[in-house]
Each structure stands twice: as structure tokens, then as C-alpha cells.
Amino acid sequence: MNYQQTIEYLYNRLPMFSKVGGSALRHDLHNTRALCDILGHPENRYATVHIAGTNGKGSTSHMLSAILQQAGYKVGLYTSPHLRDFRERIRVNGALMEEDAVISFVERMQPHIAAIDPSFFEVTVAMAFEYFAAQKVDIAVIETGMGGRLDSTNIITPLLSLITNISFDHMQFLGDTLPLIAAEKAGIIKPGIPVIISETQAETKPVFEATAARLHSPIYFADQRFRVTGDTPGPESLQLTINGMLSLTLDLPGHYQKKNIPGVLQAVEILRQQGWQISEAHVAGALSQVKRLTGMGGRWEVIGQHPYTVLDVAHNEAGIRMVLEQLALVSYQKLHIVTGFVKDKDVPAALALLPPDAVYYFTKAPIPRAMDEQQLLDLGRQAGLQGDAYPAVPEAYAAAKANASADDMILVCGSFFIVGEVPRDDA
């Protein structure tokens, strides 16, 4: 098989949650363990950090990976989903996994895939674990896909676990209250292993404290230790002051990174205590160039200036709220929003948050889970939003560009799959 045939095999042979939804989920860790057993348990050959949470876990994973790279370590990074290229999920020091390595893994594992019948996510987790071992990484930052307790990544024993925040998402799988969702995320806490909570929330704090106490795991509420005492947002950067002393400039301009940075700094402090050599200069240098070091995209990613054009993968109610906070800091004449959602989100709740004075370009990504653009248009109008429907993202984006003046703003949001379909000059 060539690379394209290999990717098509993965997409077509394996159930993929991002495309078909809940039918792709496996409700135990048996398949992942079976795959890794065949591979000789590569996940045990290097140190790991495990990151879960509703929003912010991708940003946190990339920032921590960048810091470790800047400190001179060889760092694996596993995240999901991807925007444009499957290999974005599996990186070493920011470089994508090689196409030949993907082909080799799939060819070797095809008989086992036929026997075990794993999901797409289970196979990609095993692929990442083996690739990091083959690359002899010093440490790997591993982001959960959904939840934590039953997430395929949850076979690792990390140096530390980190949970960013809890909000409503995937309620049909994780529970319909914040404590229930928190209990699923708390499933990544391991006996005796430190756990960091980036954002203290009254409804979820007791859940994390109880789990940590039961497992004798030291627990750190990072925003109590590292307080953001000042912030200066810019069009393509965010300056933060921590505890009135430490000054940091992030190349991730999203105002919502204020919620993620305490967890990152707490993780660095714990890693230092464990013997990892990470200086303040490494931290500051890495955070100023996260995108260059790790290839991160889709988090208030500015891709144009006239009109000011931004991509953000916000896809649930809490994520949309954070994007709107950032939007309030931007000056523009008219706002054009290209958006689409998947059917299993609370789409009416998200639409109810969006500004009614924007022009909307309702569309859908080319996946079965995508909400039909006409249905989205109808829901948008019920929410008081005005615009038109477009059958594909490139068409919707082209219409926004054609209608926007130089002083306007274009925002593309709603899901990873919408952002991933935006035509890019560097594609």
C-alpha cells in the first residue's frame, strides 16, 4: 500500500468516532492492551505525561511539549483529532510521523487488526506508542481523546496527570452533570502519581479530591499556585503576568489561554522536582514559539489581516464562550462567521451564544456526523442569526471572503472538521 491507500484503509476499515459517533466507541481498554501486548508494550519504554479535560487539553499538551523540547529533550506528542493530515496526531519534536512509518505499522498490524477488530482511535494510540518507542523519545505528552477512565490512552502510568477543566460535552457518553463528567476525567488519576487540576471549579473539586485521596495521589489546583495577575492581549500574542512577577509572552493569542497556563506551569514545577532540567528561560522561550515548535494550529489561529481572519476549533458551549471573550478584544467593521457543527453536540445552546449582528455562512464538514447545513441554517434563524447555507466549507469560506471588506473580520469555528476544511495557501 502507498500512504493514501493506508489512510483510506484506516478510515474505511476501522470505526472512527469523529465520523460516525458513538458506534465507534469501545467501552473498555481491552483492545488497546491487546494491540500493545503484540507490540511488546512500547508505552512502558519512555516517560509520559497524561492530559485530559473538556477544553484546553490540546493547547496544554502543545505548550508542555514545546517547553520540554526547548529544554533539550526529545518529545513525543499525541493529540487528536487532526486538522488536515492524519500524521498531525503523532509528532516528535514537532515533526509529523513519517508516511513510511504509518504504512509499515499498518501493514504489520493488519492481521491483528482483523482479529481484534479495534476502533480507529485504538489503532492510532498503539501506533503512536510504538512510534515514540522506535524514535527513542525521552518523554511523550499524551492527550486523551474523550473522557479519561475508558479512553484508549489510559493504559499508561505517567509521571503526572493533568486535567484542564470540566464543562458540558459528550454528555451522552460521560454524564449529564459536571461531577459525573469530572468522575470520568478523574479516571486518568493513577495511584501515588501527582495530579494537576488547571482550573478550580466548585462543582468538580470534591470529585477530584476524593479520587486523589482514595488513590493516595498528591493533588495540585494549579490556579491557586499560579495566578494570572495581568494580561495584555495582542492580535497574534498574549502577554501574561503570573503572581505579579513572572512575565510571559505566548504566541497563542487566545485570551482563554489564561485558564491553561497555570496547569502548564504547575506541570513544569513537578517535573523539575522529579529531576527534569527545565529553566525559566526554557519556559519563556518555548511559550513564545509554541506554533513553530509543535505545529499547533486552530486555536485563535490568525491566517489573514485584511480582513482579519481567524480559525478556532471551539466546538462546545464553553469553548464558544471563550472565543467570544477573545472576540470582544478585536476591532472590526463587520463580523462574518463560517460555522458548522456535528449532530451530537448541543448545537442550539452554542448558536444561542453567537452574536446576532454577524453575517453567517452555515456549512458542514464531509463526515457523516456533520449536521446538514440547511438544518443548521434553520436552527440559526431560530436563534436570531442571519445568513445562508453552503454545502461545503470551501464554498462558505469563499463567500465570506468575497463579502468581507478589508476592515471586517472572518471567524471560522464550530469543529475541528470545519477548520480543517478551510483552504490554505500553504496546503
C-alpha positions in Angstrom: 0.0 0.0 0.0 1.1 3.6 -0.5 0.3 6.3 2.1 -3.0 7.3 0.7 -4.2 3.7 0.4 -3.1 3.1 4.0 -5.0 6.2 5.3 -8.1 5.1 3.4 -7.8 1.6 4.9 -7.7 3.1 8.4 -10.7 5.4 7.7 -12.8 2.7 5.9 -11.8 -0.4 7.9 -12.0 1.0 11.4 -14.9 2.6 13.2 -14.0 6.3 13.7 -15.8 8.3 16.3 -15.2 11.7 14.6 -17.0 10.4 11.5 -19.7 8.0 12.8 -20.1 8.9 16.5 -20.8 6.6 19.4 -20.9 3.4 17.4 -17.1 3.7 17.1 -16.5 3.7 20.9 -15.1 0.8 22.8 -16.2 0.8 26.5 -13.1 -0.9 27.9 -9.3 -0.9 27.4 -9.1 -4.5 26.2 -8.3 -3.8 22.6 -5.7 -1.2 23.3 -4.0 -3.5 25.7 -4.2 -6.4 23.2 -2.6 -4.3 20.5 0.2 -3.0 22.8 0.8 -6.5 24.1 1.5 -7.6 20.5 3.9 -4.7 20.2 5.7 -5.5 23.4 4.1 -2.7 25.4 6.1 0.2 23.9 4.3 2.7 26.1 6.4 1.5 29.0 9.7 2.4 27.4 9.7 6.2 28.0 8.3 8.7 30.4 4.8 10.1 29.8 2.5 13.0 30.9 -1.2 12.4 30.6 -3.6 15.2 29.9 -7.4 15.2 29.9 -10.1 17.9 30.2 -13.1 19.3 28.3 -11.4 22.3 26.8 -7.8 23.3 26.7 -6.2 19.9 26.7 -4.8 20.3 23.2 -3.3 23.8 24.0 -1.9 22.5 27.2 -0.3 19.4 25.5 1.3 21.6 22.9 2.7 24.2 25.4 4.1 21.5 27.6 5.6 19.7 24.7 7.2 22.9 23.5 8.8 23.6 26.9 10.3 20.1 27.1 11.6 20.5 23.5 13.1 23.8 24.4 14.8 22.2 27.4 16.6 19.9 25.0 14.5 16.7 25.4 13.2 14.5 22.6 9.5 14.8 23.0 6.6 12.7 21.6 3.2 14.4 21.3 0.0 12.6 20.7 -3.2 14.6 20.1 -6.5 14.3 18.4 -8.3 14.9 16.1 -6.2 16.3 13.3 -7.0 19.2 11.1 -5.6 18.3 7.7 -3.1 15.4 7.9 -3.6 12.3 9.9 0.1 12.5 11.0 -0.6 15.6 13.0 -1.8 13.3 15.7 1.7 11.8 16.2 4.7 14.1 16.3 8.3 14.0 17.6 9.8 17.4 18.4 7.0 18.9 16.2 7.8 16.8 13.2 5.0 14.7 11.7 5.3 10.9 11.8 6.8 9.8 8.5 4.4 8.4 5.9 6.6 5.3 5.6 6.3 4.6 9.3 2.5 4.8 9.1 2.5 2.4 6.1 4.8 0.0 7.9 2.8 -0.1 11.1 -0.5 -0.7 9.3 0.9 -3.5 7.1 2.5 -5.3 10.0 -0.7 -5.0 12.1 -3.3 -5.8 9.5 -3.7 -9.5 10.6 -4.0 -8.4 14.2 -6.5 -5.6 13.3 -8.6 -8.3 11.6 -8.5 -10.5 14.7 -9.0 -7.9 17.4 -11.4 -5.5 15.5 -10.3 -2.4 17.2 -11.5 1.2 16.6 -9.6 3.8 14.6 -8.6 5.5 17.8 -7.4 2.4 19.5 -5.1 1.7 16.5 -3.8 5.2 16.3 -3.0 5.1 20.0 -1.0 1.9 19.6 0.7 3.4 16.5 1.8 6.5 18.5 3.1 4.4 21.4 5.2 2.2 19.2 6.5 5.1 17.1 7.6 7.1 20.2 9.5 4.0 21.4 11.1 3.5 18.0 12.1 7.2 18.0 13.6 6.7 21.5 11.8 9.8 22.9 12.8 10.9 26.4 9.2 11.8 27.2 5.8 11.8 25.5 2.9 14.1 26.2 -0.3 12.1 25.7 -3.7 13.8 25.2 -6.9 11.8 25.9 -9.5 11.6 23.1 -12.7 11.7 25.2 -13.2 11.3 28.9 -10.4 9.5 30.7 -11.3 6.4 32.6 -12.1 4.4 29.4 -10.0 6.4 27.0 -7.6 4.2 24.9 -4.6 6.3 26.1 -5.4 5.3 29.7 -3.1 2.3 29.8 -0.1 4.4 30.6 1.5 5.1 34.0 2.6 8.7 33.6 4.9 10.9 35.7 1.9 13.1 36.3 -1.7 13.5 35.2 -3.2 16.9 34.3 -6.9 17.8 33.9 -7.6 21.2 32.4 -11.3 21.9 33.2 -14.7 20.3 33.1 -17.7 21.6 31.1 -20.6 20.1 29.2 -19.5 18.0 26.2 -20.1 14.4 25.1 -22.8 14.2 27.8 -24.4 11.1 26.2 -21.2 9.2 26.9 -19.7 11.0 30.0 -22.7 12.0 32.0 -25.1 15.0 32.2 -23.7 16.8 35.2 -20.3 18.3 35.8 -19.5 15.9 38.7 -20.3 12.9 36.5 -18.1 14.2 33.7 -15.4 15.0 36.2 -15.5 11.4 37.5 -14.8 10.1 34.0 -11.9 12.6 33.5 -10.6 11.6 37.0 -10.1 8.1 35.6 -6.6 9.1 34.5 -5.5 9.7 38.1 -3.1 6.8 39.0 -2.2 5.5 42.5 0.5 7.7 44.0 1.0 9.8 40.8 0.7 13.6 41.1 -2.4 15.1 39.5 -2.8 18.7 38.5 -6.2 20.5 38.1 -5.7 23.6 35.9 -8.9 25.3 36.9 -10.6 25.1 40.3 -14.3 24.6 39.9 -16.7 24.3 42.9 -18.8 21.5 41.4 -15.9 19.3 40.4 -13.2 20.0 43.1 -14.7 17.4 45.6 -14.7 14.7 42.9 -11.0 15.2 42.1 -10.1 15.5 45.8 -12.0 12.3 46.7 -10.4 10.3 43.8 -6.9 11.6 44.7 -7.3 10.8 48.3 -8.5 7.3 47.6 -5.5 6.7 45.3 -3.0 8.5 47.6 -2.2 10.8 44.8 -0.8 14.3 45.5 -3.3 16.8 44.0 -2.5 20.4 42.9 -5.0 23.0 42.0 -2.8 25.0 39.7 -4.7 28.3 39.6 -4.3 28.5 43.4 -0.5 28.4 43.0 0.0 30.3 39.7 -2.4 33.2 39.5 -2.6 35.3 36.3 -2.4 38.9 37.7 -2.1 40.8 34.5 -2.7 40.2 30.8 -2.2 42.2 27.6 -3.8 40.7 24.5 -2.4 41.4 21.1 -3.5 40.4 17.6 -1.1 37.5 17.5 0.3 37.2 21.0 -0.8 37.2 24.6 1.3 38.8 27.4 0.7 37.4 30.9 2.0 38.3 34.3 2.0 35.4 36.8 1.8 36.1 40.6 2.7 39.7 39.9 6.3 38.7 39.0 6.8 36.3 36.1 6.2 37.8 32.6 5.4 35.5 29.7 4.6 36.2 26.1 2.6 33.4 24.3 2.4 33.1 20.6 -1.1 31.7 21.2 -3.2 34.9 21.4 -6.4 33.4 22.6 -7.4 35.1 25.9 -8.6 31.7 27.1 -5.0 30.5 27.4 -5.1 32.3 30.8 -7.0 29.3 32.0 -4.5 26.8 30.7 -1.2 28.4 31.7 -1.4 27.6 35.4 -1.6 23.9 34.7 1.4 24.1 32.4 3.5 25.9 35.0 2.4 23.5 37.7 3.4 20.6 35.5 6.8 22.2 34.9 7.3 22.7 38.7 6.5 19.0 39.4 8.7 17.8 36.5 11.6 19.8 37.9 11.0 18.2 41.3 11.3 14.9 39.6 14.7 15.8 38.1 13.9 17.2 34.7 16.1 20.1 33.8 13.8 22.9 32.8 14.8 26.6 33.3 12.7 29.7 33.4 14.4 30.7 30.1 13.2 27.4 28.5 9.7 28.1 29.6 9.6 31.7 28.3 11.4 30.8 25.1 9.1 27.9 24.4 5.8 29.7 25.1 6.8 32.5 22.7 7.0 29.9 19.8 4.7 27.1 20.5 3.3 27.0 17.0 6.8 26.8 15.5 8.0 24.1 17.9 5.0 21.9 17.8 3.0 22.7 14.7 -0.1 23.7 16.7 -3.0 25.2 14.7 -6.6 26.0 15.1 -6.5 27.9 18.4 -7.3 31.5 17.5 -5.0 30.9 14.5 -4.7 34.2 12.5 -4.4 33.4 8.8 -5.1 36.8 7.3 -5.1 40.5 8.2 -7.3 42.4 5.7 -9.8 41.1 6.5 -8.6 39.8 9.9 -9.2 36.1 9.6 -9.1 33.6 12.4 -9.6 29.9 12.8 -10.7 28.4 16.1 -11.7 24.8 16.8 -14.1 25.8 19.6 -17.0 23.3 19.3 -19.0 23.3 22.5 -20.8 25.8 24.7 -17.8 26.6 27.0 -15.4 26.8 24.0 -17.7 29.2 22.2 -17.9 31.4 25.3 -14.1 31.6 25.4 -13.9 32.5 21.7 -16.5 35.3 22.3 -14.3 36.7 25.2 -11.5 36.9 22.7 -13.7 38.4 20.0 -14.6 41.3 22.4 -11.0 42.3 22.3 -10.9 42.7 18.5 -11.9 45.8 16.4 -13.7 45.3 13.1 -16.4 46.8 11.0 -18.5 43.7 10.3 -18.1 40.1 11.5 -18.5 37.2 9.2 -18.8 33.7 10.8 -18.3 30.5 8.9 -19.6 27.7 11.1 -20.7 24.1 11.2 -21.3 21.6 13.9 -21.6 17.8 14.4 -25.0 16.5 15.2 -24.3 15.1 18.7 -23.4 18.5 20.2 -25.9 20.8 21.8 -26.0 23.0 18.7 -28.9 25.2 19.8 -27.0 26.1 23.0 -23.9 27.0 21.0 -25.9 29.1 18.5 -27.7 31.0 21.2 -24.3 32.4 22.3 -23.2 33.7 18.9 -23.6 37.4 18.1 -26.8 38.2 16.2 -25.2 41.2 14.3 -22.8 38.9 12.4 -23.3 37.5 8.9 -23.4 33.7 9.0 -22.2 31.1 6.5 -23.7 27.8 7.7 -21.9 24.8 6.3 -20.9 21.2 7.0 -17.7 19.1 7.0 -17.6 16.0 4.8 -18.3 13.5 7.6 -21.4 11.5 8.5 -21.7 13.2 11.9 -21.9 16.6 10.4 -25.2 18.5 10.8 -26.9 19.3 7.5 -26.3 22.9 6.5 -30.0 23.5 5.9 -30.9 22.2 9.3 -28.2 24.4 10.8 -29.5 27.4 8.9 -33.0 26.8 10.3 -31.6 26.5 13.9 -29.5 29.6 13.3 -32.6 31.6 12.2 -34.5 30.4 15.3 -31.6 31.8 17.3 -31.9 35.1 15.5 -28.8 34.6 13.3 -28.9 35.7 9.7 -27.0 34.2 6.8 -27.1 31.5 4.1 -26.3 27.8 3.8 -23.4 26.3 1.8 -22.9 22.6 1.1 -19.1 22.7 1.7 -16.6 24.7 3.8 -14.5 26.0 0.9 -17.7 27.4 -0.7 -18.8 29.0 2.5 -15.3 30.4 3.2 -15.1 31.8 -0.4 -18.4 33.5 0.1 -17.2 35.1 3.4 -14.0 36.3 1.7 -16.0 37.8 -1.2 -18.4 39.6 1.1 -15.9 40.9 3.6 -14.2 44.3 3.3 -10.6 44.9 4.4 -11.8 46.3 7.8 -14.1 43.3 8.5 -13.3 40.1 10.4 -13.8 36.5 9.3 -14.1 33.8 12.1 -14.2 30.1 11.2 -15.4 27.9 14.2 -17.7 25.1 15.2 -15.5 22.0 15.0 -12.0 20.7 14.1 -13.6 19.3 10.9 -14.8 22.8 9.7 -11.4 24.4 10.5 -9.6 21.6 8.8 -11.5 22.1 5.5 -10.6 25.8 5.1 -8.4 26.2 2.0 -4.9 27.3 3.0 -2.2 29.0 0.9 0.4 26.6 2.3 -1.6 23.5 1.7 
